[in-house]
Amino acid sequence: MEEVEEKREKKNITLRLFPEEDLVLEKIKKKYGISKSEQIETLIKKYAREEYGAY
């Protein structure tokens, strides 16, 4: 049976990074084909609660 993923609207944000941090995201993008947005989403999902507790 095929799962239907719920469509959710995403919000655009502006993110300012140091060149070194952006370079890390760019290297991951080139090596694994994962967009910078997806990388940041993953990091937020994985570490936000761990780092900042219940919010």
PDB file of N, CA, C, O and CB in Angstrom:
ATOM      1  N   MET A   1       0.838  -1.172   0.000  1.00  0.00           N
ATOM      2  CA  MET A   1       0.000   0.000   0.000  1.00  0.00           C
ATOM      3  C   MET A   1       0.885   1.237   0.000  1.00  0.00           C
ATOM      4  O   MET A   1       1.847   1.303   0.766  1.00  0.00           O
ATOM      5  CB  MET A   1      -0.955  -0.003   1.209  1.00  0.00           C
ATOM      6  N   GLU A   2       0.587   2.198  -0.824  1.00  0.00           N
ATOM      7  CA  GLU A   2       1.395   3.408  -0.962  1.00  0.00           C
ATOM      8  C   GLU A   2       1.004   4.428   0.102  1.00  0.00           C
ATOM      9  O   GLU A   2      -0.179   4.693   0.319  1.00  0.00           O
ATOM     10  CB  GLU A   2       1.232   4.014  -2.372  1.00  0.00           C
ATOM     11  N   GLU A   3       2.013   4.996   0.764  1.00  0.00           N
ATOM     12  CA  GLU A   3       1.749   6.015   1.768  1.00  0.00           C
ATOM     13  C   GLU A   3       1.584   7.364   1.089  1.00  0.00           C
ATOM     14  O   GLU A   3       2.296   7.678   0.134  1.00  0.00           O
ATOM     15  CB  GLU A   3       2.881   6.064   2.816  1.00  0.00           C
ATOM     16  N   VAL A   4       0.653   8.153   1.579  1.00  0.00           N
ATOM     17  CA  VAL A   4       0.432   9.500   1.058  1.00  0.00           C
ATOM     18  C   VAL A   4       1.007  10.469   2.070  1.00  0.00           C
ATOM     19  O   VAL A   4       0.582  10.509   3.224  1.00  0.00           O
ATOM     20  CB  VAL A   4      -1.093   9.786   0.791  1.00  0.00           C
ATOM     21  N   GLU A   5       1.980  11.247   1.624  1.00  0.00           N
ATOM     22  CA  GLU A   5       2.616  12.200   2.511  1.00  0.00           C
ATOM     23  C   GLU A   5       1.810  13.494   2.515  1.00  0.00           C
ATOM     24  O   GLU A   5       1.431  14.001   1.459  1.00  0.00           O
ATOM     25  CB  GLU A   5       4.079  12.461   2.085  1.00  0.00           C
ATOM     26  N   GLU A   6       1.552  14.020   3.703  1.00  0.00           N
ATOM     27  CA  GLU A   6       0.791  15.252   3.850  1.00  0.00           C
ATOM     28  C   GLU A   6       1.598  16.428   3.309  1.00  0.00           C
ATOM     29  O   GLU A   6       2.767  16.599   3.654  1.00  0.00           O
ATOM     30  CB  GLU A   6       0.412  15.487   5.327  1.00  0.00           C
ATOM     31  N   LYS A   7       0.966  17.233   2.462  1.00  0.00           N
ATOM     32  CA  LYS A   7       1.618  18.436   1.932  1.00  0.00           C
ATOM     33  C   LYS A   7       1.499  19.540   2.972  1.00  0.00           C
ATOM     34  O   LYS A   7       0.399  19.894   3.397  1.00  0.00           O
ATOM     35  CB  LYS A   7       0.983  18.881   0.567  1.00  0.00           C
ATOM     36  N   ARG A   8       2.629  20.072   3.370  1.00  0.00           N
ATOM     37  CA  ARG A   8       2.634  21.191   4.308  1.00  0.00           C
ATOM     38  C   ARG A   8       3.337  22.358   3.648  1.00  0.00           C
ATOM     39  O   ARG A   8       4.310  22.183   2.914  1.00  0.00           O
ATOM     40  CB  ARG A   8       3.325  20.810   5.652  1.00  0.00           C
ATOM     41  N   GLU A   9       2.845  23.523   3.914  1.00  0.00           N
ATOM     42  CA  GLU A   9       3.439  24.726   3.339  1.00  0.00           C
ATOM     43  C   GLU A   9       4.689  25.092   4.132  1.00  0.00           C
ATOM     44  O   GLU A   9       4.688  25.066   5.362  1.00  0.00           O
ATOM     45  CB  GLU A   9       2.422  25.904   3.335  1.00  0.00           C
ATOM     46  N   LYS A  10       5.733  25.425   3.425  1.00  0.00           N
ATOM     47  CA  LYS A  10       6.982  25.826   4.066  1.00  0.00           C
ATOM     48  C   LYS A  10       7.108  27.337   4.026  1.00  0.00           C
ATOM     49  O   LYS A  10       6.578  27.997   3.132  1.00  0.00           O
ATOM     50  CB  LYS A  10       8.197  25.161   3.381  1.00  0.00           C
ATOM     51  N   LYS A  11       7.805  27.864   4.989  1.00  0.00           N
ATOM     52  CA  LYS A  11       8.035  29.294   5.102  1.00  0.00           C
ATOM     53  C   LYS A  11       9.460  29.599   4.656  1.00  0.00           C
ATOM     54  O   LYS A  11      10.389  28.877   5.018  1.00  0.00           O
ATOM     55  CB  LYS A  11       7.786  29.788   6.552  1.00  0.00           C
ATOM     56  N   ASN A  12       9.640  30.649   3.884  1.00  0.00           N
ATOM     57  CA  ASN A  12      10.975  31.079   3.470  1.00  0.00           C
ATOM     58  C   ASN A  12      11.610  31.898   4.579  1.00  0.00           C
ATOM     59  O   ASN A  12      10.958  32.731   5.207  1.00  0.00           O
ATOM     60  CB  ASN A  12      10.913  31.896   2.157  1.00  0.00           C
ATOM     61  N   ILE A  13      12.892  31.649   4.810  1.00  0.00           N
ATOM     62  CA  ILE A  13      13.647  32.433   5.783  1.00  0.00           C
ATOM     63  C   ILE A  13      14.979  32.831   5.158  1.00  0.00           C
ATOM     64  O   ILE A  13      15.422  32.238   4.174  1.00  0.00           O
ATOM     65  CB  ILE A  13      13.866  31.633   7.108  1.00  0.00           C
ATOM     66  N   THR A  14      15.595  33.820   5.733  1.00  0.00           N
ATOM     67  CA  THR A  14      16.936  34.217   5.330  1.00  0.00           C
ATOM     68  C   THR A  14      17.873  33.798   6.440  1.00  0.00           C
ATOM     69  O   THR A  14      17.613  34.057   7.615  1.00  0.00           O
ATOM     70  CB  THR A  14      17.032  35.756   5.044  1.00  0.00           C
ATOM     71  N   LEU A  15      18.951  33.158   6.071  1.00  0.00           N
ATOM     72  CA  LEU A  15      19.909  32.640   7.034  1.00  0.00           C
ATOM     73  C   LEU A  15      21.278  33.216   6.702  1.00  0.00           C
ATOM     74  O   LEU A  15      21.730  33.144   5.559  1.00  0.00           O
ATOM     75  CB  LEU A  15      19.935  31.080   7.025  1.00  0.00           C
ATOM     76  N   ARG A  16      21.930  33.783   7.698  1.00  0.00           N
ATOM     77  CA  ARG A  16      23.264  34.330   7.483  1.00  0.00           C
ATOM     78  C   ARG A  16      24.281  33.419   8.149  1.00  0.00           C
ATOM     79  O   ARG A  16      24.191  33.129   9.342  1.00  0.00           O
ATOM     80  CB  ARG A  16      23.373  35.778   8.032  1.00  0.00           C
ATOM     81  N   LEU A  17      25.252  32.971   7.359  1.00  0.00           N
ATOM     82  CA  LEU A  17      26.292  32.075   7.860  1.00  0.00           C
ATOM     83  C   LEU A  17      27.665  32.641   7.522  1.00  0.00           C
ATOM     84  O   LEU A  17      27.818  33.428   6.587  1.00  0.00           O
ATOM     85  CB  LEU A  17      26.128  30.652   7.268  1.00  0.00           C
ATOM     86  N   PHE A  18      28.646  32.231   8.291  1.00  0.00           N
ATOM     87  CA  PHE A  18      30.022  32.532   7.942  1.00  0.00           C
ATOM     88  C   PHE A  18      30.380  31.687   6.725  1.00  0.00           C
ATOM     89  O   PHE A  18      29.805  30.615   6.535  1.00  0.00           O
ATOM     90  CB  PHE A  18      30.995  32.258   9.143  1.00  0.00           C
ATOM     91  N   PRO A  19      31.315  32.144   5.899  1.00  0.00           N
ATOM     92  CA  PRO A  19      31.691  31.385   4.698  1.00  0.00           C
ATOM     93  C   PRO A  19      32.088  29.940   4.989  1.00  0.00           C
ATOM     94  O   PRO A  19      31.785  29.044   4.202  1.00  0.00           O
ATOM     95  CB  PRO A  19      32.828  32.077   3.999  1.00  0.00           C
ATOM     96  N   GLU A  20      32.763  29.709   6.112  1.00  0.00           N
ATOM     97  CA  GLU A  20      33.208  28.356   6.456  1.00  0.00           C
ATOM     98  C   GLU A  20      32.008  27.427   6.694  1.00  0.00           C
ATOM     99  O   GLU A  20      32.032  26.261   6.301  1.00  0.00           O
ATOM    100  CB  GLU A  20      34.110  28.391   7.710  1.00  0.00           C
ATOM    101  N   GLU A  21      30.965  27.955   7.338  1.00  0.00           N
ATOM    102  CA  GLU A  21      29.769  27.156   7.612  1.00  0.00           C
ATOM    103  C   GLU A  21      29.022  26.851   6.324  1.00  0.00           C
ATOM    104  O   GLU A  21      28.532  25.738   6.129  1.00  0.00           O
ATOM    105  CB  GLU A  21      28.844  27.885   8.599  1.00  0.00           C
ATOM    106  N   ASP A  22      28.938  27.842   5.447  1.00  0.00           N
ATOM    107  CA  ASP A  22      28.278  27.642   4.159  1.00  0.00           C
ATOM    108  C   ASP A  22      29.049  26.625   3.324  1.00  0.00           C
ATOM    109  O   ASP A  22      28.449  25.829   2.600  1.00  0.00           O
ATOM    110  CB  ASP A  22      28.152  28.979   3.397  1.00  0.00           C
ATOM    111  N   LEU A  23      30.363  26.648   3.421  1.00  0.00           N
ATOM    112  CA  LEU A  23      31.202  25.705   2.676  1.00  0.00           C
ATOM    113  C   LEU A  23      30.914  24.259   3.100  1.00  0.00           C
ATOM    114  O   LEU A  23      30.888  23.356   2.264  1.00  0.00           O
ATOM    115  CB  LEU A  23      32.695  26.033   2.889  1.00  0.00           C
ATOM    116  N   VAL A  24      30.701  24.049   4.395  1.00  0.00           N
ATOM    117  CA  VAL A  24      30.355  22.713   4.888  1.00  0.00           C
ATOM    118  C   VAL A  24      29.056  22.244   4.234  1.00  0.00           C
ATOM    119  O   VAL A  24      28.982  21.119   3.739  1.00  0.00           O
ATOM    120  CB  VAL A  24      30.216  22.712   6.439  1.00  0.00           C
ATOM    121  N   LEU A  25      28.035  23.100   4.230  1.00  0.00           N
ATOM    122  CA  LEU A  25      26.755  22.745   3.611  1.00  0.00           C
ATOM    123  C   LEU A  25      26.924  22.473   2.118  1.00  0.00           C
ATOM    124  O   LEU A  25      26.307  21.553   1.580  1.00  0.00           O
ATOM    125  CB  LEU A  25      25.726  23.864   3.828  1.00  0.00           C
ATOM    126  N   GLU A  26      27.743  23.256   1.458  1.00  0.00           N
ATOM    127  CA  GLU A  26      27.969  23.097   0.013  1.00  0.00           C
ATOM    128  C   GLU A  26      28.672  21.768  -0.283  1.00  0.00           C
ATOM    129  O   GLU A  26      28.326  21.092  -1.252  1.00  0.00           O
ATOM    130  CB  GLU A  26      28.809  24.278  -0.537  1.00  0.00           C
ATOM    131  N   LYS A  27      29.644  21.393   0.532  1.00  0.00           N
ATOM    132  CA  LYS A  27      30.349  20.122   0.332  1.00  0.00           C
ATOM    133  C   LYS A  27      29.402  18.940   0.494  1.00  0.00           C
ATOM    134  O   LYS A  27      29.460  17.980  -0.274  1.00  0.00           O
ATOM    135  CB  LYS A  27      31.520  19.995   1.317  1.00  0.00           C
ATOM    136  N   ILE A  28      28.530  19.013   1.496  1.00  0.00           N
ATOM    137  CA  ILE A  28      27.540  17.943   1.703  1.00  0.00           C
ATOM    138  C   ILE A  28      26.586  17.887   0.523  1.00  0.00           C
ATOM    139  O   ILE A  28      26.214  16.808   0.063  1.00  0.00           O
ATOM    140  CB  ILE A  28      26.752  18.162   3.022  1.00  0.00           C
ATOM    141  N   LYS A  29      26.194  19.054   0.037  1.00  0.00           N
ATOM    142  CA  LYS A  29      25.288  19.120  -1.118  1.00  0.00           C
ATOM    143  C   LYS A  29      25.912  18.452  -2.344  1.00  0.00           C
ATOM    144  O   LYS A  29      25.249  17.688  -3.045  1.00  0.00           O
ATOM    145  CB  LYS A  29      24.933  20.584  -1.440  1.00  0.00           C
ATOM    146  N   LYS A  30      27.179  18.742  -2.595  1.00  0.00           N
ATOM    147  CA  LYS A  30      27.866  18.160  -3.753  1.00  0.00           C
ATOM    148  C   LYS A  30      28.086  16.653  -3.597  1.00  0.00           C
ATOM    149  O   LYS A  30      27.918  15.896  -4.553  1.00  0.00           O
ATOM    150  CB  LYS A  30      29.206  18.855  -3.966  1.00  0.00           C
ATOM    151  N   LYS A  31      28.460  16.224  -2.397  1.00  0.00           N
ATOM    152  CA  LYS A  31      28.778  14.812  -2.184  1.00  0.00           C
ATOM    153  C   LYS A  31      27.532  13.928  -2.147  1.00  0.00           C
ATOM    154  O   LYS A  31      27.522  12.839  -2.721  1.00  0.00           O
ATOM    155  CB  LYS A  31      29.552  14.650  -0.894  1.00  0.00           C
ATOM    156  N   TYR A  32      26.474  14.404  -1.464  1.00  0.00           N
ATOM    157  CA  TYR A  32      25.310  13.555  -1.241  1.00  0.00           C
ATOM    158  C   TYR A  32      24.049  14.010  -1.982  1.00  0.00           C
ATOM    159  O   TYR A  32      23.042  13.302  -1.991  1.00  0.00           O
ATOM    160  CB  TYR A  32      25.024  13.494   0.218  1.00  0.00           C
ATOM    161  N   GLY A  33      24.108  15.193  -2.602  1.00  0.00           N
ATOM    162  CA  GLY A  33      22.939  15.695  -3.322  1.00  0.00           C
ATOM    163  C   GLY A  33      21.817  16.166  -2.415  1.00  0.00           C
ATOM    164  O   GLY A  33      20.661  16.215  -2.836  1.00  0.00           O
ATOM    165  N   ILE A  34      22.140  16.513  -1.176  1.00  0.00           N
ATOM    166  CA  ILE A  34      21.141  16.978  -0.220  1.00  0.00           C
ATOM    167  C   ILE A  34      21.183  18.503  -0.190  1.00  0.00           C
ATOM    168  O   ILE A  34      22.226  19.100   0.074  1.00  0.00           O
ATOM    169  CB  ILE A  34      21.393  16.378   1.206  1.00  0.00           C
ATOM    170  N   SER A  35      20.047  19.120  -0.462  1.00  0.00           N
ATOM    171  CA  SER A  35      20.004  20.586  -0.505  1.00  0.00           C
ATOM    172  C   SER A  35      20.354  21.172   0.865  1.00  0.00           C
ATOM    173  O   SER A  35      20.232  20.507   1.893  1.00  0.00           O
ATOM    174  CB  SER A  35      18.606  21.076  -0.957  1.00  0.00           C
ATOM    175  N   LYS A  36      20.780  22.405   0.852  1.00  0.00           N
ATOM    176  CA  LYS A  36      21.121  23.079   2.101  1.00  0.00           C
ATOM    177  C   LYS A  36      19.899  23.187   2.998  1.00  0.00           C
ATOM    178  O   LYS A  36      20.006  23.034   4.215  1.00  0.00           O
ATOM    179  CB  LYS A  36      21.702  24.472   1.824  1.00  0.00           C
ATOM    180  N   SER A  37      18.750  23.446   2.413  1.00  0.00           N
ATOM    181  CA  SER A  37      17.509  23.521   3.189  1.00  0.00           C
ATOM    182  C   SER A  37      17.210  22.209   3.896  1.00  0.00           C
ATOM    183  O   SER A  37      16.849  22.198   5.073  1.00  0.00           O
ATOM    184  CB  SER A  37      16.341  23.898   2.286  1.00  0.00           C
ATOM    185  N   GLU A  38      17.360  21.101   3.174  1.00  0.00           N
ATOM    186  CA  GLU A  38      17.115  19.789   3.775  1.00  0.00           C
ATOM    187  C   GLU A  38      18.114  19.489   4.883  1.00  0.00           C
ATOM    188  O   GLU A  38      17.759  18.891   5.899  1.00  0.00           O
ATOM    189  CB  GLU A  38      17.177  18.698   2.711  1.00  0.00           C
ATOM    190  N   GLN A  39      19.362  19.903   4.689  1.00  0.00           N
ATOM    191  CA  GLN A  39      20.380  19.695   5.725  1.00  0.00           C
ATOM    192  C   GLN A  39      20.003  20.443   6.995  1.00  0.00           C
ATOM    193  O   GLN A  39      20.083  19.896   8.094  1.00  0.00           O
ATOM    194  CB  GLN A  39      21.769  20.153   5.229  1.00  0.00           C
ATOM    195  N   ILE A  40      19.595  21.681   6.839  1.00  0.00           N
ATOM    196  CA  ILE A  40      19.245  22.510   7.996  1.00  0.00           C
ATOM    197  C   ILE A  40      17.998  21.957   8.685  1.00  0.00           C
ATOM    198  O   ILE A  40      17.934  21.928   9.914  1.00  0.00           O
ATOM    199  CB  ILE A  40      19.014  23.979   7.566  1.00  0.00           C
ATOM    200  N   GLU A  41      17.008  21.519   7.906  1.00  0.00           N
ATOM    201  CA  GLU A  41      15.808  20.898   8.481  1.00  0.00           C
ATOM    202  C   GLU A  41      16.191  19.699   9.337  1.00  0.00           C
ATOM    203  O   GLU A  41      15.705  19.547  10.457  1.00  0.00           O
ATOM    204  CB  GLU A  41      14.827  20.466   7.368  1.00  0.00           C
ATOM    205  N   THR A  42      17.061  18.853   8.806  1.00  0.00           N
ATOM    206  CA  THR A  42      17.490  17.656   9.525  1.00  0.00           C
ATOM    207  C   THR A  42      18.190  18.025  10.825  1.00  0.00           C
ATOM    208  O   THR A  42      17.932  17.419  11.865  1.00  0.00           O
ATOM    209  CB  THR A  42      18.418  16.809   8.651  1.00  0.00           C
ATOM    210  N   LEU A  43      19.064  19.007  10.771  1.00  0.00           N
ATOM    211  CA  LEU A  43      19.779  19.426  11.976  1.00  0.00           C
ATOM    212  C   LEU A  43      18.830  19.978  13.029  1.00  0.00           C
ATOM    213  O   LEU A  43      18.993  19.701  14.217  1.00  0.00           O
ATOM    214  CB  LEU A  43      20.831  20.470  11.630  1.00  0.00           C
ATOM    215  N   ILE A  44      17.842  20.755  12.607  1.00  0.00           N
ATOM    216  CA  ILE A  44      16.866  21.295  13.547  1.00  0.00           C
ATOM    217  C   ILE A  44      16.071  20.167  14.187  1.00  0.00           C
ATOM    218  O   ILE A  44      15.910  20.123  15.407  1.00  0.00           O
ATOM    219  CB  ILE A  44      15.921  22.283  12.842  1.00  0.00           C
ATOM    220  N   LYS A  45      15.576  19.256  13.355  1.00  0.00           N
ATOM    221  CA  LYS A  45      14.779  18.144  13.882  1.00  0.00           C
ATOM    222  C   LYS A  45      15.586  17.298  14.853  1.00  0.00           C
ATOM    223  O   LYS A  45      15.069  16.854  15.878  1.00  0.00           O
ATOM    224  CB  LYS A  45      14.259  17.270  12.741  1.00  0.00           C
ATOM    225  N   LYS A  46      16.838  17.080  14.535  1.00  0.00           N
ATOM    226  CA  LYS A  46      17.664  16.189  15.343  1.00  0.00           C
ATOM    227  C   LYS A  46      18.176  16.849  16.628  1.00  0.00           C
ATOM    228  O   LYS A  46      18.204  16.208  17.679  1.00  0.00           O
ATOM    229  CB  LYS A  46      18.833  15.703  14.524  1.00  0.00           C
ATOM    230  N   TYR A  47      18.578  18.112  16.554  1.00  0.00           N
ATOM    231  CA  TYR A  47      19.289  18.715  17.674  1.00  0.00           C
ATOM    232  C   TYR A  47      18.542  19.782  18.457  1.00  0.00           C
ATOM    233  O   TYR A  47      18.953  20.079  19.579  1.00  0.00           O
ATOM    234  CB  TYR A  47      20.519  19.292  17.184  1.00  0.00           C
ATOM    235  N   ALA A  48      17.495  20.366  17.952  1.00  0.00           N
ATOM    236  CA  ALA A  48      16.840  21.468  18.659  1.00  0.00           C
ATOM    237  C   ALA A  48      16.333  21.046  20.036  1.00  0.00           C
ATOM    238  O   ALA A  48      16.632  21.700  21.035  1.00  0.00           O
ATOM    239  CB  ALA A  48      15.683  22.006  17.830  1.00  0.00           C
ATOM    240  N   ARG A  49      15.573  19.962  20.091  1.00  0.00           N
ATOM    241  CA  ARG A  49      15.032  19.520  21.383  1.00  0.00           C
ATOM    242  C   ARG A  49      16.165  19.072  22.304  1.00  0.00           C
ATOM    243  O   ARG A  49      16.146  19.349  23.503  1.00  0.00           O
ATOM    244  CB  ARG A  49      14.012  18.367  21.184  1.00  0.00           C
ATOM    245  N   GLU A  50      17.142  18.383  21.741  1.00  0.00           N
ATOM    246  CA  GLU A  50      18.289  17.903  22.507  1.00  0.00           C
ATOM    247  C   GLU A  50      19.054  19.077  23.128  1.00  0.00           C
ATOM    248  O   GLU A  50      19.448  19.020  24.293  1.00  0.00           O
ATOM    249  CB  GLU A  50      19.224  17.068  21.609  1.00  0.00           C
ATOM    250  N   GLU A  51      19.256  20.120  22.359  1.00  0.00           N
ATOM    251  CA  GLU A  51      20.061  21.265  22.783  1.00  0.00           C
ATOM    252  C   GLU A  51      19.291  22.231  23.677  1.00  0.00           C
ATOM    253  O   GLU A  51      19.850  22.781  24.626  1.00  0.00           O
ATOM    254  CB  GLU A  51      20.577  22.002  21.574  1.00  0.00           C
ATOM    255  N   TYR A  52      18.002  22.440  23.375  1.00  0.00           N
ATOM    256  CA  TYR A  52      17.235  23.491  24.045  1.00  0.00           C
ATOM    257  C   TYR A  52      16.084  22.971  24.882  1.00  0.00           C
ATOM    258  O   TYR A  52      15.365  23.770  25.482  1.00  0.00           O
ATOM    259  CB  TYR A  52      16.706  24.444  23.037  1.00  0.00           C
ATOM    260  N   GLY A  53      15.882  21.668  24.946  1.00  0.00           N
ATOM    261  CA  GLY A  53      14.821  21.093  25.765  1.00  0.00           C
ATOM    262  C   GLY A  53      13.453  21.329  25.152  1.00  0.00           C
ATOM    263  O   GLY A  53      13.335  21.626  23.964  1.00  0.00           O
ATOM    264  N   ALA A  54      12.423  21.194  25.971  1.00  0.00           N
ATOM    265  CA  ALA A  54      11.042  21.405  25.504  1.00  0.00           C
ATOM    266  C   ALA A  54      10.850  22.896  25.232  1.00  0.00           C
ATOM    267  O   ALA A  54      11.141  23.741  26.078  1.00  0.00           O
ATOM    268  CB  ALA A  54       9.990  20.885  26.563  1.00  0.00           C
ATOM    269  N   TYR A  55      10.367  23.187  24.065  1.00  0.00           N
ATOM    270  CA  TYR A  55      10.196  24.602  23.708  1.00  0.00           C
ATOM    271  C   TYR A  55       8.790  24.903  23.328  1.00  0.00           C
ATOM    272  O   TYR A  55       8.471  26.046  22.999  1.00  0.00           O
ATOM    273  CB  TYR A  55      11.110  24.987  22.582  1.00  0.00           C
TER     274      TYR A  55
END
